[in-house]
């Protein structure tokens, strides 16, 4: 049934309804995903440029602030005096220096402290480092190697103290060597400007505050994190955020700007990076594709849900539509099978749709009505034909026998006067009574036996033969019915052809019994001269030539008449052997007075 019209219709309707939806959904999702990716990348680059420019501007402000300090003659003079002082006095609070520096720092609240470092001393400016070990101070002295260049130091966690309190915070620093203003000779003193890391974090977060899919942070030229939303990662390697592959690509790029895809911890990332003009620091923007495509995935989920609803609706609609087409066809197929089995009373009940199926149903009903009429006409024609054939067959036998009998009576009366003629007339009267009967096709077995006995009595007068006749009939078959005039032609053939040259010793045995399978058997056996078995087999099928037929048309007529009355499976069975005799068995159904009306 999987290849039936119903499934074909359902598949066709589902394909036609869902294919455009699926194709449009895939195309729309792909376009939206591609557009979103492009827009997000553009937006990330725009924010990257904006953040880098803001940072460059802000770092430029700190450089200007540093220059204000370095170009102040009073501050430079104070620092030179403090640096030349002995170890006992370089750490003494200098109210004048603090006042000068506080004025400058007050302009910009981003600055945590200004300190000064030389090979001999650490000079406090605004606040004081909590630790002043050589390891703490040594990195800043490298500024002396760069001459008059600015040197930037990545973020560190610093603690600052004064006479009243202490503060701890993340700061990054910019350092520059001091020069004499008069002759620009170096003083071997480094000015260190400590700036709170929150400044960078605020600039970066402000740029990306409206985009939850974007993460932005700053690293230095060595790959250490300068500013990051999670303060716990500040000062660590960027490989802890982007992995080793991300670390290598960020540090080995030779351009000021780079963009590359990155897979890290099961997430797909898009990394944009740009170097600052002020120093070697790098601003990094990271877009997570999972977060980026979150809205697209939600759109995909909505599309899949709508698609599922469409599938359910399409299946239901296809099933209803397919059933509306195939159910009437299946109903008509069932009706056709009933018609094939012979039930011609069935009719297709059309609905009020007036579609092609209803038209087909009306034509089917008309065809069944016409077929029923034709079959009834054929049955009537066949019945009339059968009656005509029966009458014709009887007419072939009865007049022939009647004329011969009358001829015998005539010659017997001429020769023997009255004795035998009277008996022959009596036998003929009984024979005609059974033969003609009331116009019925069947008689009782007892009447058929009596008919053949009358025939034998007449034949004895005709030929004066000496043939013994033995009749055996069970009591329970006497009232059964049989087609009439079936034994007489067989007995006549035996008398004429089987014993034609025998003067004595001839015997004809007639038996009638019930047989298994609800059958009635007549058997006529003679011990005459017999015939060739091949010839015996051809007498009933019409294949024997006329000159070879010992029985004329009698046997064939009897067999054909039985088949017309009882059915094709009944009739004569002839067996014969030369010099031994012939046996003819008649196979009939059990016909009673109750069942003959149904035939």
C-alpha positions in Angstrom: 0.0 0.0 0.0 3.0 2.3 0.3 2.9 2.9 -3.4 -0.8 3.7 -3.4 -2.3 6.9 -4.7 -3.0 8.1 -1.1 0.7 8.1 -0.1 1.7 9.6 -3.5 -0.8 12.5 -3.0 0.4 13.1 0.6 4.0 13.1 -0.4 3.4 15.4 -3.3 1.3 17.9 -1.3 3.8 17.9 1.6 6.7 18.5 -0.8 5.0 21.3 -2.6 4.0 23.0 0.6 7.2 22.6 2.6 9.9 22.9 0.0 9.3 26.7 -0.6 9.2 27.2 3.2 12.4 25.3 3.9 14.2 26.9 1.0 13.1 30.4 1.9 14.0 29.7 5.6 17.4 28.5 4.8 18.1 31.4 2.4 16.7 33.9 4.9 18.7 32.5 7.8 21.9 32.4 5.7 21.5 35.9 4.5 20.6 37.2 8.0 23.5 35.3 9.5 25.9 36.7 6.9 24.6 40.2 7.2 24.8 40.0 11.0 28.3 38.8 10.8 29.3 41.6 8.5 27.5 44.2 10.5 29.0 43.0 13.8 32.5 42.9 12.3 32.1 46.5 10.9 30.7 47.6 14.3 33.6 46.0 16.1 36.1 47.7 13.9 34.4 51.0 14.3 34.5 50.6 18.1 38.0 49.5 17.9 39.1 52.6 16.1 37.0 54.8 18.4 38.5 53.1 21.5 42.1 53.4 20.2 41.6 57.0 19.4 40.2 57.8 22.8 43.0 55.9 24.5 45.6 57.7 22.4 44.0 61.1 23.2 43.9 60.2 26.9 47.5 59.0 27.0 48.5 62.2 25.2 46.9 64.1 28.1 49.1 62.2 30.5 52.2 63.0 28.4 51.2 66.7 28.4 50.8 66.5 32.2 54.2 64.9 32.5 55.7 67.7 30.4 54.2 70.3 32.7 56.1 68.8 35.5 59.3 68.4 33.6 59.2 72.0 32.3 58.5 73.6 35.7 61.8 75.2 36.8 60.8 75.2 40.5 60.0 71.5 40.5 63.2 70.7 38.6 65.3 72.8 41.0 63.7 71.1 44.1 64.4 67.7 42.6 68.0 68.5 41.9 68.5 69.7 45.5 66.8 66.7 47.0 68.8 64.3 44.8 72.1 65.9 46.0 71.1 65.7 49.6 72.3 63.0 51.9 70.5 59.8 52.7 69.1 61.1 55.8 67.2 64.0 54.2 66.0 62.8 50.8 63.0 61.1 52.3 61.9 64.1 54.3 58.5 65.5 53.4 58.9 68.5 51.1 55.9 70.7 51.5 56.8 72.9 48.6 57.3 70.0 46.2 54.0 68.4 47.3 52.2 71.6 46.9 53.5 72.1 43.3 52.6 68.6 42.3 49.2 68.7 43.9 48.2 71.6 41.8 49.1 69.8 38.6 47.4 66.5 39.7 44.3 68.3 40.8 43.6 69.2 37.1 43.2 65.4 36.3 41.7 63.0 38.9 43.0 60.0 36.9 46.5 60.4 38.3 47.2 58.3 41.4 50.6 59.7 42.2 53.8 61.3 40.9 57.1 60.0 42.1 60.7 60.5 41.2 63.5 57.9 41.0 67.2 58.2 40.7 70.1 55.9 41.0 70.6 57.2 44.5 67.2 58.0 45.9 63.4 57.5 45.7 61.8 60.9 46.1 58.2 61.0 47.1 55.8 63.2 45.2 52.1 62.7 45.8 51.8 59.6 48.0 54.6 57.3 48.7 55.1 53.7 47.4 54.7 51.2 50.3 57.8 49.3 49.1 60.9 51.0 47.8 63.2 48.0 47.3 65.7 47.9 44.5 63.6 45.3 42.7 60.7 47.7 42.8 62.6 50.7 41.6 64.9 49.1 39.1 62.4 48.8 36.2 61.8 52.5 36.2 65.6 53.3 35.9 65.5 51.7 32.5 63.9 54.9 31.3 67.4 56.5 31.6 68.5 54.2 28.7 65.9 55.7 26.4 67.1 59.2 26.6 64.3 61.7 26.4 61.7 59.2 25.3 58.5 58.4 27.2 58.4 54.9 28.6 55.1 53.1 29.4 54.8 50.4 32.1 51.9 47.9 32.2 49.4 47.7 35.0 50.5 46.6 38.4 48.8 46.5 41.8 50.3 49.2 43.9 49.8 50.4 47.5 50.2 54.1 48.4 50.6 55.5 51.8 50.9 58.9 53.5 50.9 60.1 57.0 47.1 59.6 57.4 46.0 56.5 55.3 46.9 54.1 52.6 45.3 53.2 49.2 45.7 50.1 47.0 44.7 50.0 43.3 45.7 48.9 39.9 47.8 51.5 38.1 49.8 51.8 34.9 52.7 54.3 34.6 54.4 56.6 32.2 58.0 57.6 32.9 60.4 60.2 31.5 63.9 61.4 32.3 64.4 65.0 33.6 66.6 67.5 31.8 68.1 70.8 32.8 66.0 73.5 31.2 69.0 75.7 30.7 71.2 73.3 28.7 69.0 70.2 28.3 71.5 68.1 30.1 70.1 64.9 31.8 69.7 64.9 35.5 69.6 61.2 35.9 66.2 61.5 37.6 63.1 59.7 36.3 59.6 61.1 36.8 57.0 58.4 37.2 53.3 59.2 36.7 51.0 56.5 38.1 47.5 56.4 36.6 44.6 54.4 37.8 43.7 51.4 35.5 40.0 52.3 35.9 40.6 55.1 33.4 41.2 52.6 30.6 38.5 50.2 31.8 36.0 53.1 31.8 37.0 54.2 28.3 36.7 50.7 27.0 33.5 49.7 28.7 31.8 52.9 27.7 32.5 52.1 24.0 31.1 48.6 24.2 28.4 49.1 26.9 25.6 48.8 24.3 26.9 45.5 22.8 26.8 42.5 25.1 28.3 40.3 22.3 31.6 42.3 22.3 34.4 42.1 24.8 37.2 44.7 24.7 40.5 44.9 26.7 44.1 46.3 26.3 47.4 44.4 26.3 51.0 45.6 26.1 53.6 44.7 23.5 54.7 41.7 25.5 51.2 40.2 25.6 50.4 41.1 29.3 47.0 42.4 30.1 46.9 46.1 30.9 43.2 46.5 31.4 40.5 43.8 31.5 36.8 43.7 32.8 37.9 41.0 35.3 40.5 42.7 37.4 41.9 39.3 38.5 43.4 38.8 35.1 45.2 42.1 35.0 49.0 41.6 34.6 48.6 38.1 33.3 49.4 36.8 29.8 46.7 37.2 27.2 47.1 33.4 26.5 44.9 32.9 29.6 42.1 34.7 27.7 42.6 33.7 24.1 44.9 30.7 24.4 48.3 30.2 22.9 47.1 30.5 19.3 45.5 33.9 20.1 48.6 35.0 21.9 50.9 34.2 19.0 48.7 35.8 16.4 48.4 39.0 18.4 52.1 39.4 19.1 53.4 38.3 15.7 51.3 40.5 13.5 53.5 43.1 11.8 50.6 45.5 11.0 48.9 48.1 13.2 45.6 46.4 12.7 44.6 42.7 12.4 41.6 40.5 12.4 41.4 36.7 12.6 39.0 34.0 13.6 39.8 31.9 16.7 38.5 28.8 18.3 39.1 28.7 22.0 37.5 26.4 24.6 34.8 25.2 22.3 33.7 28.7 21.3 34.2 30.4 17.9 35.6 33.9 18.2 36.3 36.8 15.9 39.3 38.9 17.2 40.0 42.4 16.0 43.1 44.2 17.3 44.7 47.6 16.7 48.0 49.1 18.0 48.0 52.5 19.7 50.0 55.3 18.2 51.1 56.5 21.7 52.9 53.3 22.6 53.1 49.6 21.7 49.9 48.7 23.5 47.1 46.9 21.6 43.4 47.3 21.9 41.6 43.9 21.4 38.0 43.4 20.6 36.6 39.8 20.8 33.2 38.8 19.4 31.8 35.5 20.4 29.9 33.9 17.5 27.6 32.1 20.0 26.6 35.4 21.5 26.6 37.1 18.1 24.3 34.5 16.6 22.1 34.3 19.7 19.4 36.4 18.0 19.8 34.4 14.8 19.6 31.2 16.7 16.4 32.4 18.4 15.1 33.3 14.9 16.1 29.8 13.8 14.2 28.3 16.7 11.1 30.4 15.9 11.5 29.3 12.2 11.8 25.7 13.2 8.7 25.9 15.5 6.7 27.6 12.7 8.1 25.0 10.3 7.0 22.2 12.6 3.5 23.7 12.8 3.5 24.0 9.0 4.6 20.4 8.7 1.8 19.2 11.0 -0.8 21.4 9.2 0.5 20.2 5.8 0.4 16.5 6.9 -3.2 16.9 8.2 -4.2 18.9 5.1 -2.5 16.4 2.8 -4.2 13.5 4.6 -7.6 15.1 4.4 -7.2 16.0 0.7 -5.7 12.6 -0.2 -8.5 10.8 1.7 -11.1 12.9 -0.1 -9.7 11.6 -3.4 -8.6 8.1 -2.6 -11.5 7.0 -0.3 -14.1 7.2 -3.0 -11.8 5.4 -5.4 -11.1 2.6 -2.8 -14.9 2.4 -2.2 -15.4 2.0 -6.0 -12.7 -0.7 -6.1 -14.5 -2.6 -3.3 -17.8 -2.3 -5.3 -16.0 -3.5 -8.5 -14.7 -6.6 -6.6 -18.3 -7.3 -5.4 -19.4 -7.0 -9.0 -16.6 -9.4 -10.1 -17.8 -11.9 -7.5 -21.3 -11.8 -9.1 -23.1 -9.3 -6.8 -24.8 -7.0 -9.2 -27.1 -5.3 -6.8 -24.4 -2.9 -5.4 -24.5 0.8 -6.3 -22.1 3.7 -5.7 -23.8 6.4 -3.6 -22.5 9.7 -5.0 -22.2 12.7 -2.7 -23.3 16.2 -3.5 -19.9 17.3 -4.7 -20.6 16.7 -8.4 -17.0 16.3 -9.2 -15.2 13.8 -11.4 -15.5 11.0 -8.8 -19.3 11.4 -8.7 -19.4 11.3 -12.5 -17.3 8.1 -12.4 -19.7 6.7 -9.8 -22.7 7.4 -12.0 -21.1 5.8 -15.0 -20.2 2.8 -12.8 -23.8 2.4 -11.7 -25.0 2.7 -15.3 -22.5 0.0 -16.3 -23.6 -2.3 -13.5 -27.2 -1.9 -14.4 -26.4 -2.6 -18.1 -24.2 -5.5 -17.1 -27.0 -6.9 -15.0 -29.5 -6.6 -17.8 -27.1 -8.2 -20.3 -26.4 -11.2 -17.9 -30.1 -11.7 -17.4 -30.6 -11.7 -21.2 -27.8 -14.1 -21.6 -29.1 -16.4 -18.9 -32.6 -16.3 -20.5 -31.1 -16.9 -23.9 -29.0 -19.8 -22.6 -32.0 -21.3 -20.8 -34.1 -21.1 -24.0 -31.2 -22.6 -26.0 -30.9 -25.4 -23.5 -34.6 -26.2 -23.7 -34.4 -26.1 -27.5 -31.4 -28.4 -27.4 -33.1 -30.8 -25.1 -36.2 -30.9 -27.2 -34.0 -31.4 -30.3 -32.1 -34.2 -28.7 -35.2 -35.9 -27.5 -36.7 -35.5 -31.0 -33.6 -37.2 -32.4 -34.2 -40.2 -30.2 -38.0 -40.6 -29.7 -39.3 -40.4 -33.3 -36.5 -42.7 -34.5 -37.4 -45.3 -31.9 -41.1 -44.8 -32.3 -41.0 -45.3 -36.1 -39.0 -48.5 -35.8 -41.3 -49.9 -33.1 -44.4 -49.2 -35.2 -42.7 -50.9 -38.1 -42.0 -53.9 -36.0 -45.6 -54.0 -34.7 -46.8 -53.9 -38.3 -44.7 -56.8 -39.5 -45.3 -58.8 -36.3 -49.1 -58.3 -36.7 -48.8 -59.5 -40.3 -46.8 -62.6 -39.4 -48.2 -63.6 -36.0 -51.6 -62.1 -36.2 -52.6 -60.9 -32.7 -50.6 -62.5 -29.8 -47.3 -60.7 -29.7 -48.8 -57.5 -31.2 -50.9 -57.0 -28.2 -48.0 -57.3 -25.8 -45.8 -55.0 -27.9 -48.4 -52.4 -28.0 -48.7 -52.6 -24.2 -44.9 -52.2 -23.8 -44.9 -49.3 -26.2 -47.7 -47.6 -24.3 -45.7 -47.8 -21.1 -42.5 -46.7 -22.8 -44.2 -43.6 -24.3 -45.8 -42.7 -21.0 -42.4 -42.6 -19.3 -40.7 -40.9 -22.3 -43.1 -38.2 -22.8 -44.2 -37.9 -19.1 -45.5 -34.4 -18.2 -42.8 -32.5 -20.2 -40.3 -32.6 -17.4 -36.6 -33.2 -17.9 -36.2 -35.7 -15.1 -37.9 -38.9 -13.9 -37.3 -41.2 -10.9 -34.7 -43.9 -11.1 -37.4 -46.5 -10.8 -39.2 -45.0 -13.9 -36.0 -44.9 -15.9 -35.3 -48.6 -15.1 -38.9 -49.4 -16.1 -38.4 -47.5 -19.3 -35.4 -49.6 -20.3 -37.2 -52.8 -19.3 -40.1 -51.9 -21.7 -37.5 -51.1 -24.4 -35.8 -54.5 -23.8 -39.2 -56.3 -24.0 -40.0 -54.6 -27.4 -36.5 -55.5 -28.7 -37.0 -59.1 -27.8 -40.0 -59.2 -30.1 -38.1 -57.3 -32.8 -34.9 -59.3 -33.0 -35.9 -62.5 -31.1 -32.5 -62.3 -29.4 -31.3 -64.5 -26.5 -29.6 -61.9 -24.2 -29.8 -62.1 -20.5 -30.6 -58.8 -18.7 -29.6 -58.3 -15.0 -30.9 -55.2 -13.2 -29.6 -54.3 -9.7 -31.0 -51.2 -7.9 -30.6 -50.2 -4.3 -33.8 -49.4 -2.4 -32.6 -46.0 -1.3 -32.1 -44.8 -4.9 -35.6 -45.6 -6.3 -37.1 -42.2 -5.6 -34.1 -40.2 -6.6 -34.4 -38.4 -9.9 -32.4 -38.7 -13.1 -32.5 -37.2 -16.5 -34.8 -39.3 -18.6 -33.9 -41.5 -21.6 -30.3 -42.0 -20.7 -30.2 -45.8 -20.3 -32.2 -46.7 -23.5 -29.6 -45.4 -26.0 -26.8 -47.2 -24.2 -28.7 -50.5 -24.0 -29.7 -50.1 -27.7 -26.0 -49.7 -28.7 -25.1 -52.9 -26.7 -27.8 -54.9 -28.4 -27.1 -53.8 -31.9 -23.3 -53.5 -31.8 -22.0 -55.6 -28.9 -24.0 -58.8 -29.6 -24.6 -58.4 -33.4 -22.9 -61.7 -34.2 -23.4 -63.6 -31.0 -26.2 -66.3 -31.0 -26.2 -66.9 -27.2 -24.4 -66.2 -24.0 -24.8 -62.4 -24.1 -25.5 -60.5 -20.8 -26.3 -56.9 -20.1 -26.0 -55.8 -16.5 -27.5 -52.6 -15.2 -26.7 -51.3 -11.7 -27.7 -48.2 -9.9 -26.1 -47.2 -6.6 -25.1 -44.2 -4.5 -21.4 -43.2 -4.7 -19.1 -41.1 -2.3 -19.3 -37.4 -2.9 -23.2 -37.2 -3.2 -23.1 -39.0 -6.5 -25.5 -41.4 -8.2 -24.0 -44.0 -10.5 -25.6 -46.0 -13.3 -23.4 -48.7 -14.8 -24.3 -50.6 -18.0 -22.0 -53.6 -18.6 -22.0 -56.1 -21.4 -19.8 -59.0 -22.3 -20.0 -58.4 -26.1 -17.2 -58.0 -28.6 -15.9 -54.7 -27.2 -13.9 -52.2 -29.1 -10.5 -50.6 -29.2 -9.9 -48.3 -26.1 -8.7 -45.4 -28.3 -12.0 -45.6 -30.3 -14.0 -45.9 -27.1 -12.4 -42.6 -25.8 -13.2 -40.8 -29.0 -16.9 -41.6 -29.1 -17.8 -39.0 -26.4 -15.5 -36.2 -27.5 -16.6 -36.0 -31.1 -13.2 -37.0 -32.6 -14.2 -40.3 -34.0 -15.1 -40.5 -37.8 -18.7 -41.3 -38.7 -17.8 -44.7 -40.2 -16.0 -45.6 -36.8 -19.0 -44.7 -34.6 -20.6 -48.0 -33.6 -23.4 -46.2 -31.7 -24.5 -43.5 -34.1 -25.3 -40.3 -32.2 -26.9 -42.0 -29.1 -24.0 -42.0 -26.7 -22.8 -38.4 -27.6 -26.4 -37.2 -27.3 -26.9 -38.8 -23.8 -23.6 -37.3 -22.6 -24.4 -33.8 -23.9 -27.9 -33.9 -22.4 -26.6 -34.9 -19.0 -24.1 -32.0 -19.0 -26.8 -29.5 -20.1 -29.2 -30.6 -17.3 -26.7 -31.4 -14.4 -23.5 -29.6 -15.2 -20.2 -30.1 -17.0 -18.7 -32.3 -14.3 -21.3 -35.0 -14.9 -21.8 -37.4 -17.8 -20.6 -40.8 -19.3 -17.4 -42.7 -18.7 -16.8 -45.4 -21.3 -14.3 -48.3 -21.0 -14.0 -51.2 -23.4 -11.6 -53.9 -24.4 -11.8 -56.1 -27.6 -13.1 -59.6 -26.8 -14.0 -58.8 -23.2 -16.8 -56.2 -23.3 -17.8 -52.7 -22.7 -18.7 -50.8 -19.5 -20.4 -47.4 -19.5 -20.7 -45.5 -16.2 -23.1 -42.6 -15.8 -22.1 -40.1 -13.1 -25.0 -38.0 -11.8 -25.7 -35.7 -8.8 -28.2 -36.7 -6.1 -31.4 -35.1 -7.2 -34.5 -35.3 -5.0 -37.9 -33.8 -5.3 -36.7 -30.9 -3.0 -33.6 -30.0 -4.9 -34.8 -30.3 -8.5 -36.6 -27.0 -8.3 -33.3 -25.3 -7.8 -31.8 -26.6 -11.0 
